[in-house]
Amino acid sequence: MKPNLTDPGKVVITVAPTGGLHGREANAALPEQPKDIVQSFKDCFDAGATVAHMHVRDPRGVTTANLDVYGEVIDGVMSGCPGMITQVGNGIGLRYEDIKKEGEPFSLDERMNLLNIKPVPDQLTLNMGTFHFEHKNSEFLFPNSKRWNTEFVKGCKERRIGNELEVYDLSHIQNAIDLMDRGVLEPPLHFSFVLGSKVVSRQTRRC
C-alpha cells in the first residue's frame, strides 16, 4: 500500500536531544549526563514523542561508547516512558582524548559492540553508506560498507533488534534496496533522512 504523505492524522515523532557530535557550545541546555538525558526524553514523551534516538556522554560531556552509560539511559526511558521506542545511533560520535584537539571516529569494533547493550534497545541505527564527514576541526571518512552492515544486521536479528536506516544522500537509498534484495534487510524498511550538514544532502522547504 502506498503511504499517504498528505494525511494530517497520526504521526510518529523521533527526538534526539543529545546528538553524536555537538556539545553545550551549540546549545547550553543540551542534556549530557544520563539522568538529564532521560528527563529530556520523558519531557518529549509526555509531549507526544514516540521514538528516543540516543547518543550518550562521559562525565566530561564527551561522546562515549561505554555500554553501561547506554544501559542507564535505556533503562531510564523504559521505566519512565512506557511504550517509547529506544533507538541507539550506531555512529556513536567522535572520541576526544583532549577536547581541545581534533576528535577521532570510534572504531568499527566499538560500533559493533553496541550489539551487547543491556537492556537491549528496540532499534539500532544502520548508516547506509560510507562518506566523508566533517565537524569543527575534525575531518574523516565514515566507513559503512555493505559487508560490515550485513554483519551488523545479522547480530541485530539474533537479538531481535530492529534497524533504523540513516540516509545521508540518494545513493544510500539504493544501498538499502540492494541489501533488501539480498535478503539482509526485510521490509518494511524504516528510513531516516539526515539533512542539513555541509557534507550531506541539503535540506529545502520541500524536504
C-alpha positions as CSV (number, residue, x, y, z in Angstrom):
1,M,0.0,0.0,0.0
2,K,1.3,3.4,-0.9
3,P,1.6,5.7,2.1
4,N,-0.5,8.9,2.1
5,L,2.1,11.6,2.9
6,T,-0.5,14.3,3.0
7,D,-2.6,12.7,5.8
8,P,-2.7,15.2,8.7
9,G,-3.6,12.4,11.1
10,K,-1.3,10.3,13.3
11,V,2.4,10.9,13.0
12,V,5.5,9.3,14.7
13,I,7.9,11.8,16.2
14,T,11.5,10.9,16.8
15,V,13.6,13.1,19.2
16,A,17.3,13.2,19.7
17,P,18.1,15.7,22.5
18,T,21.7,14.7,22.6
19,G,23.3,14.2,19.2
20,G,26.5,12.4,18.4
21,L,28.7,15.5,17.8
22,H,27.6,18.8,19.3
23,G,28.0,19.8,22.9
24,R,26.9,22.7,25.1
25,E,28.8,25.1,22.9
26,A,26.0,24.6,20.4
27,N,23.2,24.7,23.0
28,A,23.7,25.4,26.7
29,A,20.5,23.4,27.5
30,L,21.8,20.2,25.8
31,P,21.5,17.2,28.3
32,E,24.8,15.4,28.8
33,Q,24.5,13.1,31.8
34,P,22.2,10.0,31.9
35,K,19.6,11.4,34.3
36,D,19.4,14.6,32.3
37,I,19.1,12.7,29.0
38,V,16.4,10.5,30.5
39,Q,14.5,13.5,31.8
40,S,14.7,15.2,28.4
41,F,13.2,12.1,26.7
42,K,10.5,11.9,29.3
43,D,9.5,15.6,28.7
44,C,9.3,14.8,25.0
45,F,7.4,11.6,25.6
46,D,4.9,13.5,27.7
47,A,4.5,15.9,24.8
48,G,3.8,13.1,22.3
49,A,7.1,11.8,21.0
50,T,7.3,8.1,20.2
51,V,11.0,7.3,19.4
52,A,14.0,8.1,21.6
53,H,17.2,8.4,19.4
54,M,20.2,8.1,21.7
55,H,23.8,9.2,22.0
56,V,25.5,9.4,25.3
57,R,28.3,11.3,27.1
58,D,31.0,10.6,29.6
59,P,31.4,12.7,32.8
60,R,33.3,15.3,30.8
61,G,30.3,15.7,28.5
62,V,32.2,14.0,25.6
63,T,30.7,11.2,23.4
64,T,31.4,7.8,24.8
65,A,31.0,4.1,23.7
66,N,30.6,3.0,27.3
67,L,27.8,0.4,27.3
68,D,27.0,1.0,30.9
69,V,26.1,4.6,30.1
70,Y,23.8,3.5,27.3
71,G,22.2,0.9,29.5
72,E,21.5,3.5,32.2
73,V,19.7,5.8,29.7
74,I,17.8,2.9,28.1
75,D,16.7,1.6,31.4
76,G,15.5,5.1,32.5
77,V,13.5,5.5,29.3
78,M,11.9,2.1,29.6
79,S,11.0,2.8,33.2
80,G,9.7,6.3,32.8
81,C,8.3,6.3,29.2
82,P,6.3,3.1,28.8
83,G,6.0,2.2,25.1
84,M,8.6,4.7,23.9
85,I,10.8,3.1,21.2
86,T,14.5,3.1,22.3
87,Q,16.9,3.7,19.3
88,V,20.7,3.9,19.6
89,G,22.8,5.7,17.0
90,N,25.4,3.4,15.6
91,G,27.9,6.0,14.6
92,I,28.4,6.9,18.3
93,G,30.1,10.2,17.6
94,L,33.7,11.4,17.9
95,R,36.3,10.4,20.6
96,Y,38.2,13.2,22.2
97,E,41.1,12.3,24.4
98,D,41.7,16.0,24.7
99,I,38.7,18.2,23.9
100,K,40.9,20.9,22.7
101,K,42.4,18.7,20.0
102,E,40.9,17.0,16.9
103,G,38.4,14.2,17.5
104,E,38.6,10.7,16.0
105,P,35.8,8.4,14.9
106,F,35.1,5.3,17.0
107,S,36.3,2.0,15.6
108,L,34.2,-0.5,13.8
109,D,34.7,-2.9,16.6
110,E,33.4,-0.4,19.1
111,R,30.4,0.3,16.9
112,M,29.8,-3.5,16.5
113,N,29.9,-3.8,20.3
114,L,26.7,-1.8,20.6
115,L,25.0,-5.1,19.9
116,N,25.9,-6.0,23.5
117,I,24.0,-3.1,25.2
118,K,21.8,-4.2,28.2
119,P,18.9,-3.7,28.4
120,V,18.5,-4.5,24.7
121,P,17.3,-1.4,22.7
122,D,14.3,-1.7,20.3
123,Q,16.4,-0.4,17.4
124,L,20.0,0.2,16.3
125,T,20.9,2.6,13.6
126,L,22.3,1.4,10.3
127,N,24.2,4.0,8.3
128,M,23.6,3.2,4.7
129,G,26.9,4.1,3.1
130,T,30.5,5.3,3.5
131,F,31.0,9.0,3.1
132,H,33.3,11.9,4.0
133,F,32.4,13.6,7.3
134,E,33.5,17.0,8.8
135,H,32.8,18.5,12.2
136,K,34.6,21.5,13.6
137,N,38.3,20.8,13.2
138,S,37.8,17.0,12.6
139,E,37.6,15.5,9.1
140,F,37.4,11.8,8.4
141,L,35.9,9.0,6.3
142,F,32.9,7.4,8.0
143,P,33.1,3.7,7.0
144,N,29.8,1.8,6.4
145,S,30.4,-0.9,3.9
146,K,27.7,-3.3,2.8
147,R,29.8,-6.2,4.2
148,W,30.0,-4.6,7.7
149,N,26.4,-3.6,7.6
150,T,25.4,-7.1,6.7
151,E,27.3,-8.5,9.7
152,F,25.7,-5.8,12.0
153,V,22.2,-6.7,10.8
154,K,22.9,-10.4,11.4
155,G,23.8,-9.5,15.0
156,C,20.6,-7.4,15.3
157,K,18.4,-10.2,14.0
158,E,19.9,-12.7,16.5
159,R,19.0,-10.3,19.3
160,R,15.6,-9.3,17.8
161,I,16.7,-5.7,17.4
162,G,15.1,-3.6,14.6
163,N,17.0,-1.2,12.4
164,E,16.6,2.4,11.6
165,L,18.3,3.2,8.2
166,E,20.0,6.5,8.1
167,V,20.3,8.1,4.7
168,Y,22.7,10.9,4.0
169,D,22.4,11.0,0.2
170,L,20.4,9.4,-2.5
171,S,22.9,6.5,-3.2
172,H,22.2,5.3,0.4
173,I,18.6,4.5,-0.6
174,Q,19.9,2.2,-3.3
175,N,22.3,0.6,-0.9
176,A,19.3,-0.2,1.4
177,I,17.3,-1.6,-1.5
178,D,20.3,-3.7,-2.6
179,L,20.6,-5.2,1.0
180,M,16.9,-5.9,0.9
181,D,17.2,-7.7,-2.5
182,R,20.0,-9.8,-1.0
183,G,17.7,-10.8,1.9
184,V,19.8,-9.0,4.5
185,L,17.1,-6.4,5.3
186,E,13.5,-7.3,5.4
187,P,10.6,-4.9,4.5
188,P,9.1,-2.7,5.6
189,L,12.2,-0.5,5.8
190,H,12.4,2.3,8.4
191,F,14.3,5.3,6.9
192,S,15.5,8.5,8.5
193,F,16.8,11.2,6.2
194,V,19.8,13.2,7.6
195,L,19.8,16.6,6.0
196,G,21.4,20.0,6.5
197,S,25.1,19.2,7.2
198,K,27.6,20.6,4.7
199,V,28.8,17.1,3.9
200,V,25.3,15.5,3.2
201,S,22.3,16.3,1.1
202,R,20.9,19.8,1.6
203,Q,17.5,20.4,3.0
204,T,14.9,22.6,1.4
205,R,11.4,23.7,2.4
206,R,10.1,20.8,0.3
207,C,12.1,18.1,2.1
